[in-house]
Amino acid sequence: MIEVNGRSYKAPGAPTVVICLDGCDPAYFDRGIPDGVFPTIGWFQDIGYFGHADAVLPTFTNPNNVSIVTGAPPSVHGITGNFYLDRETGREVMITDASLVRCQTILARMSQTGVPTAAIAAKDKLRKMLGRNLTGISFSSERADEATVSENGITGIEALVGRPKPDMYSADLSLYVLDAGIRLLQQQAAKLLYLSLSDYVQHRYAPGEPEADSFHRAVDGRVRQMVDLGAVVGLVADHGMNDKARPDGEPNVIFLEEELDRRFGAGAARVICPITDPFVRHHGALGSFVRVYLRKAKDQQALMTVSASLPGVAAVIDGSEAAQRFEMPLDREGDFVVLADAHTVIGSRRAEHDLSGLAGHRLRSHGGLDEQRVPFILSRTLNTNYQLIAKSRRLRNFDIFDFALNGVE
């Protein structure tokens, strides 16, 4: 057993693969399993465990992936978004490495005890967090052609997978991760694997659309290959996904900083959109959770009241209360946070959001409470103790390693 962040984990007996299906809202399974899109994953309803769990807030990629690999909420690991405002310097910073992670990961601890371990991500900025202190294999689809033994624990990824690295805005960015994982299983190069996909497809295509079905059939086929290789497979998501467009197809956006400037004068507050990362073409840096920092305005309650009055706003919460309620680190919180409803996103100022990449499809995004429910699936039956746990309490997506390593027959 190893101890990580107050929890104990067995070393894997069988090869164990945990897959983060980025942006895979439960609706994809609700629609896809009856339609035959997921023959393998649907089969897990009979031979394994098929349930749901709650992601952490905000429901963005970085906080949830780091929660999954640490088995802990953001209050422990410190990652609260993809983009943040440093209060000490006043700089707005994009998170591109592991420097802000405050605790150890399950992957690192396993690798340090001799378990052959691999972390493969679609995006390199996330790979650096997942691979923090990992003694093993850690690389991304994004930079598959640049992998070195010294940096990534492996080289020759394109030869391993059998094709060149994929385009960043493609379904193959995720399939490449899965194919690489399969090759490592076949070569017995890793016994514990974390595979984190991209939500490019889910941002563009709703459940039941042909492109979504085609992608998910391909994912399902690769999961079957892992099961056939003897692996225990755990499937979870970092967040769900909802349509955020108006009936006419235009994005349903509140430009909150502009609204506050209009009511309280220019420069009243700064709105930070933590969904922002280097790859915004499919969402325009628009999500359903933002942090607000007071500047010239002095009356926080007045700003909160105005924010709460805007159509599409679901909740406005003081920063300290939000940190406590959502298990986020207080020192990295805004003066207050604003969450939108299921079909609304919040931006800062129009000029800061390039929406040209949304041409031709409806905006689909995430970040709020309505994207918190995610799939929680295992390929093998739970033992008696974990069956009781699953029935007795709210599961979190960061319970998946506990269940996959400690909870299956």
C-alpha positions in Angstrom: 0.0 0.0 0.0 1.1 3.6 -0.6 -0.2 6.7 1.1 -1.1 9.8 -0.9 -2.9 12.8 0.5 -4.4 10.9 3.3 -5.6 7.9 1.2 -4.2 4.4 0.8 -3.8 2.6 -2.6 -2.8 -0.9 -3.4 -0.2 -1.5 -6.1 -2.0 -2.8 -9.2 -2.3 -6.6 -9.5 -3.5 -6.5 -13.1 -2.6 -3.7 -15.5 -4.8 -0.8 -14.6 -5.8 2.0 -16.9 -7.7 5.1 -15.8 -9.1 7.2 -18.7 -10.3 10.8 -18.3 -12.9 11.2 -21.1 -12.6 15.0 -21.3 -16.0 16.7 -21.5 -17.9 13.4 -21.7 -21.2 14.4 -20.4 -23.4 11.5 -19.1 -25.8 12.4 -22.0 -23.4 10.8 -24.5 -23.9 7.5 -22.7 -27.6 8.0 -22.2 -28.0 8.4 -25.9 -25.2 6.3 -27.2 -25.6 3.0 -25.3 -29.2 2.4 -26.6 -28.0 3.4 -30.1 -25.1 0.9 -30.0 -22.3 3.4 -29.9 -20.7 1.9 -26.8 -20.9 -1.9 -27.0 -18.0 -2.4 -24.7 -18.6 0.4 -22.2 -22.3 -0.5 -22.2 -21.3 -4.1 -21.4 -19.7 -2.8 -18.2 -23.2 -2.2 -16.8 -23.4 -6.1 -16.6 -19.9 -7.1 -15.7 -18.5 -4.0 -13.9 -19.7 -0.8 -12.3 -21.6 1.9 -14.1 -22.5 5.0 -12.1 -22.0 8.8 -11.8 -19.8 11.1 -9.7 -19.4 14.8 -9.1 -16.5 16.7 -10.6 -14.8 19.5 -8.7 -15.6 23.2 -9.2 -14.9 25.0 -11.3 -15.7 22.2 -13.8 -12.6 22.8 -16.0 -9.8 20.6 -17.2 -6.9 21.5 -15.0 -8.6 21.3 -11.6 -10.3 18.1 -12.3 -7.4 16.2 -13.9 -5.1 17.2 -11.0 -7.8 16.1 -8.6 -8.1 12.7 -10.3 -4.4 12.0 -10.1 -4.0 13.3 -6.5 -7.2 11.8 -5.2 -7.9 15.2 -3.6 -9.9 18.4 -4.2 -8.3 21.7 -5.3 -8.0 22.9 -1.6 -5.3 20.3 -1.3 -3.5 20.4 -4.7 -3.9 24.2 -5.4 -5.0 24.1 -9.1 -8.2 26.1 -9.6 -8.3 26.7 -13.3 -6.3 27.1 -16.5 -5.8 30.8 -16.0 -5.6 32.9 -12.9 -4.7 36.4 -11.5 -1.7 36.5 -9.2 -2.7 38.9 -6.4 0.8 39.7 -5.4 2.0 40.8 -8.8 -1.3 41.7 -10.5 -0.2 39.5 -13.4 -2.7 37.3 -15.3 -1.1 34.0 -15.7 -1.8 30.9 -17.9 -0.9 27.7 -16.1 1.4 25.8 -18.4 3.5 23.6 -16.0 3.4 22.0 -12.6 4.9 24.8 -10.5 1.6 25.6 -8.7 0.8 22.0 -7.8 1.0 21.7 -4.0 1.0 17.9 -3.3 2.1 14.6 -4.6 0.3 12.5 -7.2 -0.8 8.9 -7.0 1.2 8.3 -10.3 4.4 9.7 -8.9 4.2 7.7 -5.7 3.4 4.5 -7.5 6.3 5.0 -9.9 8.7 5.8 -7.0 7.8 2.4 -5.4 8.7 0.5 -8.6 5.3 0.3 -10.4 5.9 0.9 -14.1 3.7 4.0 -14.6 2.7 6.2 -17.5 0.8 9.5 -17.8 -0.3 10.4 -21.4 -2.3 13.5 -22.1 -3.6 15.2 -25.2 -2.2 18.6 -24.2 1.4 19.2 -23.0 0.5 21.8 -20.4 -1.6 19.2 -18.6 1.0 16.5 -19.2 3.5 18.5 -17.1 1.1 18.5 -14.2 0.2 14.8 -14.5 3.9 13.9 -14.8 5.1 15.9 -11.8 7.8 13.9 -10.0 6.9 10.8 -12.0 9.7 8.3 -12.5 8.4 6.7 -15.7 6.7 7.6 -19.0 4.9 10.9 -19.4 4.2 12.6 -22.8 1.5 14.3 -24.8 -0.1 13.9 -28.2 0.6 17.6 -28.8 4.4 17.0 -28.7 4.7 13.4 -29.5 7.4 14.1 -32.0 9.5 15.9 -29.4 9.6 13.2 -26.7 12.9 12.4 -25.2 14.1 9.8 -22.6 15.4 12.5 -20.3 12.2 14.6 -20.4 9.5 12.0 -21.1 10.9 8.6 -20.2 10.5 7.5 -23.7 11.2 8.5 -27.3 10.0 7.4 -30.7 6.3 8.0 -30.0 5.3 8.4 -33.6 6.9 5.0 -34.4 5.2 3.5 -31.4 1.8 4.6 -32.4 2.4 4.1 -36.1 1.4 7.6 -37.3 2.5 11.2 -37.0 1.3 13.4 -34.1 -2.2 14.6 -34.7 -3.6 18.1 -35.3 -4.5 19.9 -32.0 -8.0 20.5 -33.2 -9.0 16.9 -34.1 -10.6 13.8 -32.7 -7.3 12.0 -33.3 -5.7 14.0 -30.6 -7.6 11.8 -28.1 -7.4 8.6 -30.1 -3.6 9.0 -30.2 -3.5 9.0 -26.4 -5.5 5.7 -26.3 -3.4 4.1 -29.1 -0.2 5.0 -27.3 -1.6 3.5 -24.1 -2.5 0.3 -25.9 1.0 0.0 -27.3 2.5 0.4 -23.8 0.2 -2.3 -22.5 1.1 -4.7 -25.3 4.8 -4.1 -24.6 4.3 -4.4 -20.9 6.0 -1.1 -20.5 3.5 0.2 -18.0 1.3 -1.4 -15.4 -0.5 1.7 -14.2 -1.6 4.2 -16.9 -3.5 7.5 -16.8 -4.8 8.6 -20.2 -6.3 12.1 -20.4 -8.2 13.0 -23.6 -9.3 16.2 -25.2 -12.8 17.6 -25.3 -12.5 18.9 -28.9 -15.3 16.6 -30.1 -17.6 17.3 -27.2 -17.3 21.1 -27.6 -18.4 20.8 -31.2 -20.9 18.0 -31.4 -23.9 17.1 -29.2 -24.9 13.6 -28.2 -26.3 11.7 -31.2 -24.6 13.8 -33.9 -22.7 11.6 -36.4 -19.3 13.1 -35.6 -19.8 12.5 -31.8 -21.0 8.9 -32.4 -18.1 8.1 -34.7 -15.6 9.4 -32.2 -17.1 7.5 -29.3 -17.3 4.3 -31.3 -13.6 4.6 -31.8 -13.0 5.2 -28.1 -15.1 2.2 -27.2 -13.2 0.0 -29.6 -9.9 1.0 -28.0 -11.3 0.3 -24.5 -12.2 -3.2 -25.7 -8.6 -3.7 -26.8 -7.4 -2.8 -23.3 -9.9 -5.2 -21.6 -8.7 -7.9 -24.0 -5.2 -7.3 -22.9 -6.2 -8.1 -19.3 -6.4 -4.5 -18.0 -8.8 -3.1 -15.4 -10.2 0.0 -17.0 -11.7 2.9 -15.1 -13.5 5.7 -17.0 -14.4 9.1 -15.6 -14.7 12.6 -16.9 -13.3 16.0 -15.8 -16.6 17.8 -16.5 -19.8 17.5 -18.5 -20.8 19.7 -21.4 -23.9 21.8 -22.3 -25.2 23.8 -25.2 -24.6 27.5 -24.5 -26.1 29.1 -27.6 -29.3 31.0 -28.2 -32.0 29.8 -30.5 -30.5 31.7 -33.4 -27.2 29.9 -32.9 -25.3 32.9 -31.4 -23.3 32.2 -28.2 -25.4 33.1 -25.1 -22.8 35.3 -23.4 -22.8 37.7 -20.5 -19.8 40.0 -20.9 -19.6 40.6 -17.1 -16.7 43.1 -17.0 -18.4 45.4 -19.5 -21.7 45.2 -17.5 -19.9 46.1 -14.2 -18.0 49.0 -16.0 -21.3 50.3 -17.3 -22.9 50.3 -13.8 -19.9 51.3 -11.7 -17.5 53.1 -14.1 -14.5 52.0 -16.1 -12.1 49.8 -14.3 -14.5 48.9 -11.5 -13.4 45.2 -11.4 -11.4 42.6 -13.3 -13.1 39.5 -14.5 -10.9 36.4 -15.0 -12.1 33.5 -17.1 -10.3 30.4 -15.8 -11.3 28.3 -18.8 -8.7 30.2 -20.8 -5.9 28.0 -22.2 -3.8 28.0 -25.4 -6.5 26.2 -27.3 -9.6 28.4 -27.3 -10.8 27.9 -30.9 -13.6 25.6 -29.9 -14.9 27.6 -26.9 -13.6 31.2 -27.3 -12.4 31.2 -23.6 -16.1 31.2 -22.6 -17.2 29.0 -19.7 -19.8 29.2 -16.9 -17.5 30.1 -14.0 -15.5 33.3 -13.5 -13.7 35.1 -10.7 -14.1 38.8 -10.1 -11.4 41.0 -8.5 -12.3 44.5 -7.2 -10.3 47.4 -8.6 -11.7 50.9 -8.4 -15.0 49.7 -7.0 -15.2 49.6 -3.2 -18.7 48.2 -2.6 -18.3 44.5 -3.2 -21.9 43.7 -2.2 -23.2 46.2 -4.8 -21.2 44.5 -7.6 -22.4 41.1 -6.4 -26.0 42.2 -6.4 -25.8 43.6 -9.9 -24.1 40.4 -11.1 -26.8 38.3 -9.6 -29.5 40.3 -11.4 -28.2 39.5 -14.9 -30.2 37.0 -16.9 -28.4 33.6 -17.0 -26.5 34.0 -13.8 -27.1 31.0 -11.5 -25.1 32.0 -8.4 -22.9 34.8 -7.1 -20.8 33.8 -4.1 -18.2 35.6 -1.9 -14.7 34.3 -2.5 -14.2 32.9 1.0 -17.6 31.2 1.0 -16.9 29.8 -2.5 -13.6 28.4 -1.4 -15.2 26.6 1.5 -18.2 25.4 -0.3 -16.4 24.1 -3.4 -13.1 23.0 -1.6 -10.9 25.5 -3.4 -7.8 27.2 -2.0 -8.7 30.5 -0.4 -5.4 32.2 -1.3 -6.1 31.6 -5.0 -9.7 32.8 -5.0 -11.3 36.0 -6.3 -13.2 38.5 -4.3 -16.3 36.8 -5.5 -17.2 34.2 -8.1 -20.1 34.1 -10.6 -21.6 31.0 -12.0 -23.9 30.8 -15.1 -26.8 28.5 -15.6 -26.7 25.4 -17.9 -27.2 27.4 -21.1 -25.1 30.5 -20.5 -21.5 31.4 -20.5 -19.7 34.4 -18.9 -16.9 36.4 -20.5 -14.9 39.4 -19.6 -15.0 42.0 -22.4 -16.0 41.3 -26.0 -12.6 42.3 -27.3 -10.9 39.6 -25.2 -12.8 36.7 -26.8 -12.2 35.5 -30.3 -15.4 33.8 -31.4 -14.3 33.2 -35.0 -13.5 29.6 -34.3 -17.2 29.0 -33.4 -18.3 29.6 -37.0 -20.5 26.8 -38.2 -21.3 25.2 -34.9 -23.1 26.1 -31.7 -21.2 27.0 -28.6 -20.9 24.1 -26.2 -19.0 24.6 -22.9 -18.7 24.0 -19.2 -17.5 25.3 -15.9 -20.6 25.6 -13.7 -22.7 23.4 -11.5 -24.6 22.0 -14.4 -21.5 20.3 -15.7 -20.5 18.7 -12.4 -22.2 15.3 -12.9 -19.9 12.9 -14.8 -19.7 9.2 -15.6 -17.9 6.9 -13.2 -17.4 3.5 -14.7 -15.3 0.4 -14.1 -14.7 -2.7 -16.2 -14.9 -5.1 -13.3 -17.3 -5.8 -10.4 -16.8 -3.9 -7.2 -16.0 -5.9 -4.1 -18.5 -6.0 -1.2 -16.9 -3.1 0.7 -16.8 -0.8 -2.3 -20.3 -1.7 -3.4 -21.4 -0.4 0.0 -19.3 2.8 -0.4 -20.8 3.4 -3.8 -24.3 3.1 -2.4 -23.8 5.1 0.8 -22.1 8.3 -0.3 -21.6 10.9 -3.0 -18.9 9.7 -5.3 -16.3 12.2 -6.7 -14.4 11.8 -9.9 -11.2 11.8 -7.9 -12.3 8.5 -6.2 -11.6 6.6 -9.5 -8.0 5.5 -8.6 -9.3 4.3 -5.2 -12.0 2.2 -6.8 -9.8 0.9 -9.6 -6.9 -0.1 -7.4 -8.7 -1.0 -4.1 -12.3 -1.7 -5.1 -12.6 -4.2 -7.9 -12.9 -8.0 -7.6 
